[in-house]
Amino acid sequence: MRFESATPKPLVNLGGKPLIIYSLEALSSHRDIRDIILVCNKYNKEEIASRIKRYRLRKIKKLVFGGRRRQDSVLNGLEAINSRTEFVLIHDGVRPFIDEKTVSAAIKAACRSGAAIVGVPVKATIKRVKKSPSHQVTRSPVVEKTLKREELREIQTPQVFRKDLILEAYRRFGNIDVTDDAMLVEKLGGRVTVVPGSYNNIKITTPEDLIIAQAILKDKKSN
């Protein structure tokens, strides 16, 4: 079940603070990040602007509206970047538990290769499946192949790219539906480096995710 609430997800309370503030504070405090462009929608822009002011997040330079798809929203943010920018870091605002070490590693790797993403080893067994033949009684999918777990990563954000590289990827392949920005760079033929992420770097998508986030936050406060 997807996350449903009268409160916009970025503004949902987590430990007494709006969800989005955690990642914004982490990015704002990082020495290598100069400016932040925040993508929002017309329904929560004023509330988010109010929270930014309240938490004194001075690195946030612009609020721009998103689009129909996630990648449309990212493109709107990319087009708002100033001409001096060499590298861009893209992060999901509802991943509250990014840390300085991970951000630094992604930036360093991108400076070497042009593109870097964050990921963690997959814990579960993953199988590729296909539709059952139409003549079979059961229409459940059937296993096509068990994938090698050691070759798989669950990909997170942040993702960091040379600005010209990610803009070219969007220009050429932005019409294709993708689930993350690195897929467009891959289609361009770019080399994408994967740096270690954290299992705490969860994305809040379902109500269960918020329960897990509350547990992670409690553990962080007790350490």
N, C-alpha and C positions, 0 to 999 in steps of 0.2 A: 504494500500500500504506500502510495506517495504521501509526502508531507502535506497535510491540509490544516490550515489555521487561518483565523480571521486576521491575524498579524502577519504581514509579509515575512517570509522566511529569514531574510537578512536581519530583521529586527526582532526576531524571537528571542526571548530572554534566556540567557545561559549564565548561571551563577551571578545574577544581578546586573548583567551587561548585555547589550544587543550582540547577537551572534557575529555580525560582520565586524564589530569593533576589534575582536581578537586578532584577526588577520591584518587589519589595517594598522593596528598598533605595532605588530611584529614587523611589517614592511616599513612603516614610518621610522622605526628606530634603527633600521639597518643602514650602515654607513655608505654602502654602495648604491643605494636607491636615492635618486635625486627628486623625482616627481612621481606622483601617483595620479592616474586618471581612473575614476570610478564610473563604471557603467551601471545604470539603474533604470527604473522605468518611471513613467509619469505619475504612477500611483504612490510611489514611496520616495520620490526625489526630495520633497520638502522635509519629510521626517528624517531621512538619512543626512541631509544637509544640517539639520538641527543637531543630530548626534555628533557629526564631525566637529561642529563648533564647540559642543559641550566637552568633548574629549581632546580638544586642542590638537587636531591632526593637521598640522600645517603643511605637510608635504603633498596633500591632496590639492591639485591645481585645477581640476575640471571634473564636473559631473556631466556625463553624456548619456543619452537615452540608448537603450538596447534595441535589438531587432527581433524578428520572429523566431529565429534559431539562435542557439548559443553562438555559433560562428559569426552570425550577423552582428551580434552584440560586440564580440571581440573586434571585428573589423571597424565598427564605429569608434571603439576605443583607440585602435591603431591609427585611424585617420586623424585623431585629435593630438597625436604626438608632435612635438616640435622638431624642427629640422636638425637640431644639434644632437638628438638622441642616436646612439650607436647600437644599443642593445635594449630589448624590451623583455620584461618579465610578466607573464600572464598567470593569474592565480584566481581560483574559485573563491569568492568571498565567504562561502559557507564551509570552507575547510579552516576551522579556527585554530588548529594546533600546529601550524608551521613554526619552525624555529630558525634562529640565526645561522646555525651550522648548515642546515639543509639549503637555505637560500644562498649562502656563500658558496657551497659546493656546486650548485646549479649554475651560478653566475661564472665561476671559475672554469667549469667545463665548457660552457657556451663560448667563452672568450677563446678557447682553444679550437673548438670544432665548428662553431657557428650556431649550434642548436643543442640544447640539453634539457632532458626531462627527468622527473623524479619518479622512482618506482620501488616497489618492495617485492620480494619473491612470493609467488603464489603458494599458499599453504594447501589448498584443496586439490584433489585430482580433477583435472579438466578433460572433458571428452568432446570432440567435435561430433555433431549429430547431423542427420539428414532426415528428410521427410520419408515416411513409410511409402512403399509402392501403393498406388491407388487401389489395387485389387485386394489388398490385405484387409482383414476385418478390423484390426486395430489401426488407428491412424496416429498412434504415438510415434515420436521420432525414434530412430534407431541409431546406434553408435556407429560412426564411420571410422573414428580413430581416437585413441587415447594419446593426448599430447604429452611431451616430455616436460614435466614440471620444472626441472632445473633450467629450461630454456624460456620460461614464462615469467613475466613481471606484471603486477597490477600497477597501472600507471596513475600517478597523482598529479597535482600541481604543487608548486610552481613549475612552469615551463619557460625557458629563456632562449631567445633567438636574436641573431643579428637582425636589426630592423629591416634592412634591405631584403634579407632572405625571407622573412615571414610575410612581408608585403608582396613580394613576387609570388610566393606560394598562394596567397589569397587572390592575387590578380588572376592567376592562371587556373586555379582549381577551387576557388571559393564557392562555386555553384554546386559542388559535390557535397552531399551530406556526410559529415564526419563527426566523430565523438570526442576528438581532441585536436588541438592545433598542430601537433607534431605530425599527424596524418597527412596534412597538406604539404609539409616540408618533405616528408617521405615520398610523396607522389612527384615532387619536384626533383627527386634524386639526391636530396641533401642527406648528410650523415648526422644522425641524431644520437647523442651520447646519453646513456642512462646512469644517473647517480643514485646512491642509496637514499630511500625515503624513510618513513617511519610508519609503523602500524597505527600509531596515534593520529596520523594525519588523515582522519576520516572526513568524508563529505556528508553533510547532513542532508539526507534525501527523504528518509522515512521517520516516523515517530520513534521507532526503535533506535535509530541513529542518535537522536537527541538524548535518549536514556544512556547510551554508551558514552556520549560526549560529557554528560554530567558526571559519570563515573571517572572518566579520564581527568576531568577538571578537579575533582575531589582528590584524586591521587596526586596530581601535580601540587596542589595546595598543601598536602600533608608531607611532601618531601622537601 
